[in-house]
């Protein structure tokens, strides 16, 4: 009897422990994504030792943005000239300091430039090692850095790598680079996967861009159909099934359709379903919306991501009472940080007509646009990855679950900050007449 009761008690305690563990909130972002990241760097005689040392510092700067560990990002380095040499194998270093020391100690090869052989070597002997192929799914990313035309065929080697689900970035330095050759190395579109600088002294100017692109590749699994080059990002109208549950109404133009939300709806989804790997530190938020009476007088979260305990991770709050918009995000210093946009340019958002609200979010600053026109820029503090075990919601009143009756035509997050320049407001009638014709 007592043995049975004791055993039952142990089982209950274990179940409670397991349940609590499963419910523990999880942070997700670029630094916490599982990646196999391989740098294939040119060590041919055309570089020289000073430029090679500059290239190594560039690698250190880029990898510092990732959590180097067995669980998250693992980094390898292949140096090549006539033949490739594995300088750092995947999984050898499980923290950033060890990796930095290993990169610093790499010695310069010298010799010819055989990029194709190096790509094939990385495919077969770095990504292709048995301990890599048997692991749980990881992003497989290679960055090829070179300053000269290859003396062997690169196209077949690159095709083979892509066939093995390896994403190839190409970074060219100097004027000896063959554009067609580089395009054949990298994934498509070229605008995303090919970078170029004039010389090694300029390469530091693109390390943050390279880091952002690697981050996009890690955390943005989907592309948005209908955009130029099918941009990576999150079409929230589709992902959150707004178009399926809301009433269809006339949009901003005769050719556009929109969704009418009402208080009986509940646009709520688990964040892990919408942003399984979190969000990049730089992105573009776009909403095409209409605030009719009574919504244009209300204060509500147009969009919000909440942690399990209800703390805002990302939010766009519309305040009809004082005609302002607040952006909320994470912070390294406290639970959240907010910036308020109340310039007169934001006030037309509340005139009951159709408008496009856009935020360009970058490290250290955020810029607001309405109908494609600049409104205001403000500073942002450092952020941390978002918690993804909570919920993501659309058009909710502050601190309660009631849905606000707004009209939505577009709700997207683009992972490439350069999409801000491409994302015109030509779906807004007043903009079409003045700018887009």
ZIJO-V367010 format. One record per backbone hydrogen bond with DSSP energy under -0.5 kcal/mol. NH is the residue of the N-H (numbers start at 1). CO is the residue of the C=O. If there is no record, write none. Layout:
BEGIN
NH:CO
NH:CO
END
This chain:
BEGIN
5:1
6:2
7:3
8:4
9:5
10:6
11:7
12:8
13:9
14:10
15:11
16:12
17:13
18:14
19:15
20:16
21:17
22:18
23:19
24:20
24:21
28:386
30:279
32:29
33:30
35:33
35:72
36:139
37:35
37:74
38:36
38:141
39:76
40:38
40:143
41:39
41:78
42:145
43:80
45:111
47:44
48:44
52:48
53:49
54:50
55:51
56:52
57:53
58:54
59:55
60:56
61:57
62:58
63:59
64:60
65:62
66:63
67:31
68:66
69:67
69:73
73:67
74:35
76:37
77:88
78:39
79:85
80:41
81:83
85:79
87:77
87:85
88:77
92:89
99:95
100:96
101:97
102:98
103:99
104:100
105:101
106:103
110:43
114:81
114:112
115:113
118:114
119:115
120:116
121:117
122:118
123:119
124:120
125:121
126:122
127:122
128:122
129:126
132:129
133:129
134:130
135:132
139:34
141:36
141:139
142:167
143:38
144:142
144:169
145:40
145:143
146:144
146:171
151:113
158:154
159:155
160:156
161:157
162:158
163:159
164:160
164:161
165:162
166:161
167:140
167:165
169:142
169:167
170:193
171:144
172:170
172:195
173:146
174:197
179:177
182:178
183:179
184:180
185:181
186:182
187:168
192:189
193:189
194:190
195:170
197:172
202:199
203:200
205:202
206:203
207:204
210:206
211:207
212:208
213:209
214:210
215:211
216:212
217:213
218:214
219:215
220:216
221:219
224:231
225:223
227:224
230:227
233:222
234:413
236:234
236:411
237:411
238:235
239:235
240:236
241:238
242:237
243:237
245:241
246:242
247:260
249:258
251:253
251:256
256:253
258:249
259:408
260:247
261:259
261:406
265:262
268:266
269:392
271:390
272:388
273:270
274:270
274:271
275:271
278:275
279:28
283:361
284:414
285:359
286:412
287:357
288:410
289:287
289:355
290:407
291:353
292:290
295:292
296:292
297:294
298:295
300:298
300:318
301:396
302:300
302:316
303:316
304:393
305:314
306:391
307:311
310:307
313:305
314:305
315:328
316:303
317:315
317:326
318:300
318:316
319:324
320:298
320:318
323:319
324:319
325:341
326:317
327:339
328:315
329:337
330:313
331:334
332:382
337:329
339:327
341:325
342:340
346:343
347:343
347:344
349:346
350:347
351:348
355:289
357:287
357:355
358:369
359:285
360:367
361:283
361:359
362:360
362:365
365:362
366:378
367:360
368:376
369:358
370:373
371:356
373:370
375:368
376:368
378:366
380:364
386:28
388:26
391:306
392:269
393:304
394:267
395:302
396:301
397:402
398:299
400:397
403:263
404:395
406:404
407:290
408:259
409:288
410:288
412:286
413:234
414:284
415:232
416:232
417:415
419:416
420:417
421:418
422:418
423:419
424:422
428:425
429:427
431:428
432:428
433:429
434:430
435:431
436:431
437:432
END
